[in-house]
């Protein structure tokens, strides 16, 4: 019985804490999501460009070393 009372008290405390939470509005969530998507896409494009540049440099280096 002690165990059930502790579980009940735990969930009661959880409900009390959830009432204290400041939940974001739909507009805030939408804005944050848009920022995250834009940053992820920008980072993906940047990493793609860096990867392509480094691949070209390594390719040219192997061509140069292969001639010697």
N, CA, C and O atoms as a MOPAC input file, in Angstrom:
PM7 MOZYME 1SCF
protein

 N      0.82300 1    -1.19600 1     0.00000 1
 C      0.00000 1     0.00000 1     0.00000 1
 C      0.86800 1     1.26300 1     0.00000 1
 O      0.53300 1     2.25700 1    -0.64300 1
 N      1.95800 1     1.21000 1     0.70900 1
 C      2.90400 1     2.33200 1     0.75900 1
 C      3.40000 1     2.67200 1    -0.64800 1
 O      3.53400 1     3.84200 1    -1.00700 1
 N      3.66700 1     1.63500 1    -1.43100 1
 C      4.16700 1     1.80700 1    -2.79800 1
 C      3.13900 1     2.54200 1    -3.65700 1
 O      3.50100 1     3.44600 1    -4.41000 1
 N      1.86600 1     2.16500 1    -3.55600 1
 C      0.81600 1     2.82000 1    -4.33400 1
 C      0.64700 1     4.28400 1    -3.92700 1
 O      0.39400 1     5.14000 1    -4.77400 1
 N      0.78500 1     4.56700 1    -2.64800 1
 C      0.68100 1     5.95400 1    -2.18700 1
 C      1.82300 1     6.80300 1    -2.75300 1
 O      1.61800 1     7.96200 1    -3.11500 1
 N      3.02000 1     6.22800 1    -2.82700 1
 C      4.16100 1     6.95900 1    -3.38900 1
 C      3.94900 1     7.23200 1    -4.87400 1
 O      4.27100 1     8.31500 1    -5.36400 1
 N      3.41100 1     6.25600 1    -5.58300 1
 C      3.13300 1     6.44400 1    -7.01000 1
 C      2.08300 1     7.53500 1    -7.19700 1
 O      2.24100 1     8.40900 1    -8.04900 1
 N      1.03100 1     7.48900 1    -6.41700 1
 C     -0.03500 1     8.49000 1    -6.49600 1
 C      0.51800 1     9.88100 1    -6.18300 1
 O      0.19000 1    10.84900 1    -6.87000 1
 N      1.34900 1     9.98300 1    -5.15600 1
 C      1.94800 1    11.26300 1    -4.78800 1
 C      2.85600 1    11.77700 1    -5.90900 1
 O      2.86500 1    12.97000 1    -6.21400 1
 N      3.61100 1    10.87100 1    -6.51200 1
 C      4.48800 1    11.25700 1    -7.62100 1
 C      3.67800 1    11.87200 1    -8.76000 1
 O      4.01300 1    12.95600 1    -9.23900 1
 N      2.62500 1    11.19800 1    -9.19400 1
 C      1.82400 1    11.71600 1   -10.30300 1
 C      1.09300 1    12.99900 1    -9.91600 1
 O      0.88800 1    13.87200 1   -10.76000 1
 N      0.70600 1    13.11800 1    -8.67800 1
 C      0.08900 1    14.36000 1    -8.21400 1
 C      1.08600 1    15.51000 1    -8.33400 1
 O      0.73700 1    16.59700 1    -8.79500 1
 N      2.33500 1    15.26300 1    -7.91300 1
 C      3.38500 1    16.28900 1    -8.02600 1
 C      3.68400 1    16.62500 1    -9.48600 1
 O      3.95400 1    17.78000 1    -9.81600 1
 N      3.63700 1    15.62400 1   -10.35500 1
 C      3.86500 1    15.86000 1   -11.78200 1
 C      2.79000 1    16.79900 1   -12.33400 1
 O      3.10700 1    17.73100 1   -13.07300 1
 N      1.55800 1    16.56800 1   -11.99200 1
 C      0.45700 1    17.41700 1   -12.45900 1
 C      0.65200 1    18.85200 1   -11.96000 1
 O      0.44000 1    19.80600 1   -12.70900 1
 N      1.05000 1    18.99900 1   -10.71000 1
 C      1.27300 1    20.33700 1   -10.15300 1
 C      2.38700 1    21.04500 1   -10.91200 1
 O      2.25600 1    22.22600 1   -11.23400 1
 N      3.48200 1    20.34200 1   -11.20400 1
 C      4.59600 1    20.95200 1   -11.93600 1
 C      4.20800 1    21.30100 1   -13.36900 1
 O      4.63500 1    22.33000 1   -13.89300 1
 N      3.39600 1    20.44800 1   -14.01000 1
 C      2.94600 1    20.74600 1   -15.37500 1
 C      2.10600 1    22.01500 1   -15.41700 1
 O      2.12700 1    22.73200 1   -16.41800 1
 N      1.38100 1    22.30100 1   -14.36800 1
 C      0.58300 1    23.52600 1   -14.32900 1
 C      1.46500 1    24.76200 1   -14.23100 1
 O      1.04300 1    25.85200 1   -14.61800 1
 N      2.68600 1    24.60700 1   -13.71900 1
 C      3.61500 1    25.72900 1   -13.57900 1
 C      4.36300 1    26.02600 1   -14.87500 1
 O      4.95800 1    27.09400 1   -15.01800 1
 N      4.33600 1    25.09600 1   -15.80700 1
 C      5.09400 1    25.25200 1   -17.04700 1
 C      4.50000 1    26.36200 1   -17.89700 1
 O      3.28100 1    26.48100 1   -18.02400 1
 N      5.37100 1    27.16800 1   -18.47300 1
 C      4.93700 1    28.21100 1   -19.39200 1
 C      5.01500 1    27.63300 1   -20.80800 1
 O      6.08800 1    27.60900 1   -21.40900 1
 N      3.90200 1    27.17600 1   -21.33100 1
 C      3.86500 1    26.53400 1   -22.64100 1
 C      3.92500 1    27.59600 1   -23.74200 1
 O      3.26800 1    28.63200 1   -23.63900 1
 N      4.70600 1    27.34400 1   -24.78900 1
 C      4.78500 1    28.32200 1   -25.88600 1
 C      3.49100 1    28.34100 1   -26.69300 1
 O      2.74900 1    27.36000 1   -26.74900 1
 N      3.25100 1    29.48400 1   -27.31000 1
 C      2.06300 1    29.59500 1   -28.15400 1
 C      2.31700 1    28.89700 1   -29.48900 1
 O      3.45400 1    28.56000 1   -29.82100 1
 N      1.26000 1    28.69000 1   -30.23500 1
 C      1.38600 1    28.05400 1   -31.55200 1
 C      2.29000 1    28.88800 1   -32.46100 1
 O      3.08000 1    28.34000 1   -33.22900 1
 N      2.16900 1    30.21000 1   -32.37200 1
 C      2.98500 1    31.10300 1   -33.19300 1
 C      4.47500 1    30.96600 1   -32.83900 1
 O      5.32300 1    30.94500 1   -33.73100 1
 N      4.78900 1    30.87200 1   -31.55100 1
 C      6.17700 1    30.70800 1   -31.11900 1
 C      6.75500 1    29.38100 1   -31.60200 1
 O      7.89800 1    29.32500 1   -32.05500 1
 N      5.97400 1    28.32900 1   -31.50500 1
 C      6.43700 1    27.01300 1   -31.95900 1
 C      6.66100 1    27.01700 1   -33.46700 1
 O      7.65600 1    26.47600 1   -33.94900 1
 N      5.74300 1    27.62400 1   -34.21100 1
 C      5.88500 1    27.70000 1   -35.66300 1
 C      7.13300 1    28.50200 1   -36.04400 1
 O      7.88600 1    28.10500 1   -36.93200 1
 N      7.34100 1    29.62000 1   -35.37300 1
 C      8.51500 1    30.44900 1   -35.65000 1
 C      9.81200 1    29.71900 1   -35.34000 1
 O     10.75600 1    29.76200 1   -36.12900 1
 N      9.86300 1    29.05600 1   -34.20200 1
 C     11.06300 1    28.30400 1   -33.82300 1
 C     11.33000 1    27.16400 1   -34.79400 1
 O     12.47800 1    26.90800 1   -35.15800 1
 N     10.28200 1    26.48800 1   -35.21000 1
 C     10.43200 1    25.38700 1   -36.15900 1
 C     10.97100 1    25.89200 1   -37.49200 1
 O     11.83800 1    25.25800 1   -38.09300 1
 N     10.46500 1    27.02500 1   -37.95300 1
 C     10.94500 1    27.60200 1   -39.20600 1
 C     12.42200 1    27.96600 1   -39.10700 1
 O     13.18600 1    27.71900 1   -40.04000 1
 N     12.82600 1    28.55000 1   -37.98400 1
 C     14.23800 1    28.90100 1   -37.79300 1
 C     15.10600 1    27.65000 1   -37.82400 1
 O     16.16100 1    27.64300 1   -38.45900 1
 N     14.67600 1    26.60500 1   -37.15200 1
 C     15.45300 1    25.36300 1   -37.12200 1
 C     15.59400 1    24.78400 1   -38.52500 1
 O     16.68600 1    24.37000 1   -38.91500 1
 N     14.51000 1    24.75000 1   -39.28200 1
 C     14.56100 1    24.18900 1   -40.64000 1
 C     15.49200 1    25.01500 1   -41.52600 1
 O     16.27900 1    24.45000 1   -42.28600 1
 N     15.41400 1    26.33200 1   -41.43800 1
 C     16.27200 1    27.20300 1   -42.25800 1
 C     17.73900 1    27.01100 1   -41.88900 1
 O     18.58900 1    26.92000 1   -42.77500 1
 N     18.04700 1    26.94800 1   -40.60100 1
 C     19.43700 1    26.76300 1   -40.16800 1
 C     19.96700 1    25.40500 1   -40.61800 1
 O     21.10900 1    25.30400 1   -41.06500 1
 N     19.15600 1    24.37100 1   -40.50500 1
 C     19.58800 1    23.03200 1   -40.93400 1
 C     19.85900 1    23.01700 1   -42.43800 1
 O     20.86400 1    22.45800 1   -42.87900 1
 N     18.97800 1    23.62400 1   -43.22400 1
 C     19.18700 1    23.67800 1   -44.67400 1
 C     20.43400 1    24.48100 1   -45.03100 1
 O     21.19800 1    24.07700 1   -45.90800 1
 N     20.64800 1    25.61000 1   -44.36300 1
 C     21.84000 1    26.42200 1   -44.62900 1
 C     23.10400 1    25.64700 1   -44.27300 1
 O     24.08500 1    25.68500 1   -45.01500 1
 N     23.08500 1    24.95800 1   -43.16300 1
 C     24.24000 1    24.15800 1   -42.76000 1
 C     24.48600 1    23.01700 1   -43.73300 1
 O     25.63700 1    22.69300 1   -44.02700 1
 N     23.42600 1    22.40500 1   -44.23600 1
 C     23.57100 1    21.32100 1   -45.21400 1
 C     24.20000 1    21.83700 1   -46.49700 1
 O     25.08600 1    21.19000 1   -47.05600 1
 N     23.75200 1    22.99200 1   -46.96800 1
 C     24.32900 1    23.58400 1   -48.18300 1
 C     25.79700 1    23.93000 1   -47.95400 1
 O     26.63800 1    23.65900 1   -48.81200 1
 N     26.10900 1    24.52400 1   -46.81000 1
 C     27.49600 1    24.86500 1   -46.48700 1
 C     28.37900 1    23.62500 1   -46.45500 1
 O     29.45200 1    23.61100 1   -47.05900 1
 N     27.93700 1    22.58900 1   -45.75900 1
 C     28.73500 1    21.35800 1   -45.67400 1
 C     28.88300 1    20.68700 1   -47.03600 1
 O     29.92800 1    20.10400 1   -47.32400 1
 N     27.85300 1    20.76200 1   -47.87500 1
 C     27.95400 1    20.22000 1   -49.22900 1
 C     29.02700 1    20.96700 1   -50.01200 1
 O     29.84100 1    20.34900 1   -50.69800 1
 N     29.03000 1    22.29900 1   -49.91200 1
 C     30.01900 1    23.10600 1   -50.63000 1
 C     31.43600 1    22.81100 1   -50.13600 1
 O     32.35800 1    22.67900 1   -50.94100 1
 N     31.61100 1    22.71000 1   -48.82900 1
 C     32.92800 1    22.39200 1   -48.27500 1
 C     33.36400 1    21.00300 1   -48.72500 1
 O     34.52500 1    20.80800 1   -49.08200 1
 N     32.46600 1    20.05300 1   -48.71300 1
 C     32.78300 1    18.69300 1   -49.15300 1
 C     33.20100 1    18.66700 1   -50.62000 1
 O     34.16900 1    17.99800 1   -50.98300 1
 N     32.48000 1    19.38500 1   -51.45100 1
 C     32.81400 1    19.43300 1   -52.87400 1
 C     34.18700 1    20.08000 1   -53.09300 1
 O     34.98100 1    19.59800 1   -53.90100 1
 N     34.46000 1    21.16100 1   -52.37700 1
 C     35.74500 1    21.85500 1   -52.51400 1
 C     36.89600 1    20.95600 1   -52.05700 1
 O     37.91300 1    20.84900 1   -52.74200 1
 N     36.73600 1    20.32500 1   -50.92300 1
 C     37.79300 1    19.44100 1   -50.42600 1
 C     37.98600 1    18.23400 1   -51.34400 1
 O     39.11200 1    17.78200 1   -51.55000 1
 N     36.89800 1    17.71700 1   -51.89000 1
 C     37.01500 1    16.59400 1   -52.82300 1
 C     37.79300 1    17.00900 1   -54.06700 1
 O     38.62400 1    16.24600 1   -54.56000 1
 N     37.53100 1    18.21300 1   -54.57800 1
 C     38.24900 1    18.70400 1   -55.75500 1
 C     39.73000 1    18.89600 1   -55.43600 1
 O     40.58600 1    18.56600 1   -56.25800 1
 N     40.03700 1    19.41900 1   -54.26800 1
 C     41.43700 1    19.60900 1   -53.87000 1
 C     42.16000 1    18.27000 1   -53.76400 1
 O     43.27600 1    18.12600 1   -54.26300 1
 N     41.53900 1    17.30200 1   -53.12500 1
 C     42.16100 1    15.98200 1   -52.98300 1
 C     42.32000 1    15.32800 1   -54.35000 1
 O     43.34400 1    14.69900 1   -54.61500 1
 N     41.33000 1    15.46500 1   -55.21700 1
 C     41.42000 1    14.90100 1   -56.56400 1
 C     42.61000 1    15.50300 1   -57.31800 1
 O     43.39000 1    14.78300 1   -57.94200 1
 N     42.74000 1    16.83900 1   -57.25100 1
 C     43.85200 1    17.50300 1   -57.92600 1
 C     45.19200 1    17.08400 1   -57.31700 1
 O     46.17500 1    16.91700 1   -58.03800 1
 N     45.23400 1    16.91700 1   -56.02400 1
 C     46.45500 1    16.48900 1   -55.36500 1
 C     46.85500 1    15.08800 1   -55.81700 1
 O     48.03300 1    14.84200 1   -56.08000 1
 N     45.91700 1    14.18300 1   -55.91000 1
 C     46.22200 1    12.81400 1   -56.37700 1
 C     46.65400 1    12.82300 1   -57.83200 1
 O     47.54100 1    12.06500 1   -58.22300 1
 N     46.02900 1    13.68000 1   -58.64300 1
 C     46.45900 1    13.78200 1   -60.05000 1
 C     47.89100 1    14.28800 1   -60.13500 1
 O     48.68700 1    13.79000 1   -60.93100 1
 N     48.21300 1    15.27900 1   -59.31300 1
 C     49.55900 1    15.84700 1   -59.32800 1
 C     50.59800 1    14.83700 1   -58.84400 1
 O     51.67200 1    14.71300 1   -59.43400 1
 N     50.28000 1    14.12400 1   -57.78000 1
 C     51.20400 1    13.12500 1   -57.23800 1
 C     51.32600 1    11.94300 1   -58.19300 1
 O     52.39300 1    11.33700 1   -58.28800 1
 N     50.27200 1    11.61200 1   -58.88800 1
 C     50.27800 1    10.48700 1   -59.81800 1
 C     51.16900 1    10.73600 1   -61.04400 1
 O     51.66000 1     9.78500 1   -61.65100 1
 N     51.37500 1    11.98200 1   -61.40200 1
 C     52.21200 1    12.31500 1   -62.55200 1
 C     53.67900 1    12.11400 1   -62.25200 1
 O     54.46500 1    11.78900 1   -63.14200 1
 N     54.05100 1    12.30800 1   -60.99000 1
 C     55.47500 1    12.25700 1   -60.64300 1
 C     56.06600 1    10.88400 1   -60.73700 1
 O     57.25400 1    10.70300 1   -60.47200 1

